[in-house]
Amino acid sequence: MERYSQFRDRGSGIAPFLPIPGDPLGLQAPLRVFLFCFRLPLFIFVTLSYFLILQWLPIGSLGKKAALWCILGVPSIWWVDLQVDGVRKGSLKQQQARLPQPGSVIASSFTSPIDAIYLAAIFDPIFTASYPNTRQVERISLLQAVLRAFATPLTEPSPSARMVDVSTLVEKHPNRPIVLFPECTTTNGRGILALGKSLLSVSAQTKIFPISLRYTPMDIVTPLPGSYLSLLWTLLSKPTHCIKVRIAESVTASQTALDMPPARSTRKSTYSTNYLDGMDQNDTEESSANEQALLGNVADSLARLGRVKRVGLSVTEKKEFVRAWKQSRSTW
């Protein structure tokens, strides 16, 4: 893997785009082949039943969630380890406010298509696609969110994409939370990429809940585009999979601004400088600092929850990595 050393974070050496190698078959080969052959038709049936039929029927939120749990149940994704910041075990029912509520925003890590299915099964949210160079997001369906986990990373939205501010989505859909994947692309779960600007379009009072989703074992992540078959084999051939869900305390843009120390102006007054122009520049600098503080706060929370580090890589580096990977080998 030395040929991909330029796609490692310079400070930590973390390579967030490399696929996680699976366990060797060994003596478990007959069992894993049997599980795959037994589960594959069931998985195809429940998945197609939901996306082609059930999601369009008036079965309500509970009915759709039950169908999604069937999709998670076929590969035995049952053991969900949930921890919420500031909540002791056994007292979560008394502190529901610490969970994402309708009208809030979920800033989730993005490593696998299972992320979107799990979030839909728990919160019934509205999914969005984020891009690194714009504050607006594209509203997408659950199926589109799943497929984006296999897609080539994009730095710009397509010309036909309908972009909208997150605050507008919150106003239009007050009864559902909004999900953002602020890293804008998938990783292997070993680092948090530089976040895009989509969180900056969240209104100042809207709560943002950073959520980290990690898997045990970690080989059902999809950092490489087009890895449909390898994920199916890994997902369906192993006896069980565990999701570790970590939810941080909510943050808001207004609270982040209050927690920041007051900025000191370094611009000296001169006779050739207009006083009001200096005030405008100070306001702009303070606003930019508040925005960077919000992104840094969310990124730090995601890194802490996932017990990983922030890396200085982004979607641009992943596009270059995918190009280099395809030149040397093909994914299957």
N, C-alpha and C positions, 0 to 999 in steps of 0.2 A: 504493500500500500504506500510505499515511499513516493510513487509517482504522483500521489494526491496530497503530498505534504503541504503544498501551497494553499490547500483548502482547510488547513487546521488553524485554529485560533492561535495567534502568535503568543499570547500571554500564558494560556493554559495548556496548549497542545491538543485541545479537544477537537475531534473531527465529527461535527454534527450531521454530516450528509452520508457517511458510509453506512451500508446496511449492516444489521446485526446478524452474525452467522448463527444458524440454527444448530441444535444439538445433533450429534451423529446418531444414526438409527440404532446401530448395535443390536442388542438382543430384543429391543422393543420394536423392531421392524415389522413382525407379523401383526402385533397389536395396533400399531399406528396405521398400517395399510388397511386393516379391518375398520378402524374408526373412521378413516377418511372415506372409504367406500360406503359405509353405513350412513354417515352424516351428510354426505354431499347431496343426495337426492332430497333429503329433508330440508337442508339449508336452502337449496334452490327453490323448493316449493314454498316455504314460509316467506322467503324474501320476495319472490315474484308475486305471491298472494297479497303482500302488504303494498308494494309499490305500484302494482297494476290494478288492484281492486280495493283493498280495505281502506287505504288512505283517502279514497274518494267517496266512501260511504259515510252516512251520518251516524257513526258509531260513538261519537263523542271522544273527549280526550282520554278517558280511562280505557276505552276500547282500543284506541290507537297505541296507548302505552303498553297494554297487554300484548298486542301483536308484536311490538318492538322487543319486548322481553322474550318472546318466543324466538325471535331471530338471535338474540344473545344467548338464549338457553340451549340451542342446538349445539354450538361448540363448547358448551359448559362454561360460559362466563358468568358464574354465579357468585363467587366469593368477592364481594365488594367491600374493601376496607375504607371506610369513610372517617375522615377527621376534619373538624371545623375549628379554626382558631378561636380561642377563648371559650370553648364549650367542653365541659367535662363529659366523659362517657356516661350515657344514660340520662343526660339532661337536655338532649337536643330538642325534644318536644316542647320544652318550656322556653326555648330560645330560637323560635322559628325565624325571627328577624335577622339572624345571622346567616340565613340561607338566601340565595337569590329569589326574589319575589317578582311578580308581574310589575313591569315598569322599570326594572333594573337592567343592568348590562352585565353580561358574563364575558370576561376576557380569559379564554381557555388556551391551554397549550394545544399543540396540533402535531400528533405523531402518527395517527392511524385513522382509517375510516370508522373504527369502532368508537372513536371520540364522539362523532356526530350522533351515532345511533344511541349511545348511552345518554348523552345530554337530552336528546329528544324523548327518551323513555322516562327520564326523571322530571324534566322541567317543561316539556312541550314548548320550546322557544321558537323564535324566528331566527333563521340562520342568515349570515351575511358573509360576503367575501371582501377581504381587505387587500389593498395594494399599497406599496411602500411610499409612493409619491403623491398621494391624495388623501385628504381627510374624509372624503365621502366613501361610502361602501355600496356594494351591489347586493340587493336582497336575492337570496337563492333558496331553493327548496332543500329538503333533507337529502334527497337523492343527489342533487348537485353538490352538496357538501361532502357526501360520501365519495363521489367521483373525483372531487378536487384533491382528495388524499392520494390519488394515483396520477394526477395531472402534472404536466410540465409547469414549473413555476412561472408566474407572470409578473412583470414589473409594472405593467400598465393595463387598465381595463380595455376590453374590446370596444370598438366604435359603437356596437349595438347595445352595450351594457347600459342599464338605467341606474345611474348613480344617485344616491340620496344621503343626507346627513343622518347620523345615528339619532340625534335629537328628534328629527322628524319621524323616524320609525317609532320611537318611544311614544310620541304624542298620538300617532295613528293607531298604535296597538298597546293601549295601557294595560291590557289583561294578560300580556305575555312578556316574558323576558326576551332580550335581544342577545344573541351569541355573536361574538367577534373572535376571530383567530388572528390576533394582532401580529404574529410572526409572519403572516402572509403565505407561508408554505410549511410543508411538513419537515420534521427532523427525525433523528433516531432517538430522541429523548435524552441525549447526553449534554445538552446545552440549550440556552435560551438565546435565540437570534435577536438582532436589533429590531425593535418593534416599529411597525409602520405608524402612520399618522391618524389612523381611523379613530383612535380613542380621543383625539382632540376635538372631534365633533360631538362628543357627549356633553350635554348641558351641565352646568356647574353643580347642580343639586342632585343629579342622577347618581345612584350608587353603582359602583363598578366592583364586581366580585372576581378577583383572580382565582382561577381553578386550574389545578394541575392534575392530569390523568396519566398514570404510569401503569405499566403492565408487568406481570411476573408470570412467565419469563418475558423478556423484552423483545423477542424476535417477531412479534406481530405488528411491528412498526413498518411504515412505508416511506422511508426517506427518498427512495428512487421512484420516478414515475413509471407507470406501466407494469408494476409488479403484482398483477392480479393473481396469477397462478401460484406464485411462491407464497403469497399471503393465504390463499385458500388451503394449500397443503399444510402450512404451519398451524393455521387456525383450527382446521378440522381433524388433524391427525393426532393432536395431543389431548390427553384426558381432560385437563382443566386449564383454565386461565384465570388469573386474579387481576382485578382493577384496583389500584390504590388511588382514591380520590381525596384530594386535599383542597379545602376551601379557605381562603384567607379572609380576614376582616375587610369589609367594604371600604372603598376609598372614593372620594369625590374631588372634583377639580377645585371646588371652593375650599375644602378642608386642606388640600395640599398647599394651596396658596397661603392659608393661614399659618401652616406649620413651617413655612420657609422663613428664614431670617430676612429682615428688611434689606433691600439692595441699596448699596451706596453708589451714588453717581461719581464716576471718575472723570467726567467731562468738566474742564475748568471754564469759568465764565470769561469771555473776552468781549471787547467792544464790537467785534465783527460777528458775534453769535447772538441770534435772537433768543430771548429767554423762553418764549413759548415753544420754539423749535427744540430747545433742549428738553423741555418737559415731555414733548411728544416722543423724543428718542428714548427717554428714560422709561416711559410707559411701554413702549414697544419692547425694550430689553427686558423689562420685568415680566411682560406677558410671555415672551419667549422662554424665560427662565421657569415660569410656572408650568408651561407646557412640557418642558424637558423634565421637570421634577415629577409631573404626573406619569409620564412614560417610564421614567426611572423607577418610580415607586411600584408600578405594576410589574415591570420586568424583574425587580428585586424580589417581589412576592412570588412570582412564578418560579424563579430560581431557588428560592428558599423552600417552597413547598415541594418541588421536585428533587431537592437535594443535589442540584447541579449548579453550574456557574453560567453567568452571562458571557457570551462570546461576541467578538467584534465582526461577525459575519452576518450577511443579510441575503435577501432573495437574489441579488445580483451575483454574489459568489456561488449560490447554488445553481443558477443557470449555467455558469461557466463550468461548475463541477459536472453537471449532467452532460454537457457537451463533451467534456474530456472522458467521462465514463463510457459514453456511447462509442467513442472512437476506439476504445480498447476492448470493450466487451459488450454483450447485449444482455438485458434483463429478460427473465422469462416468467 
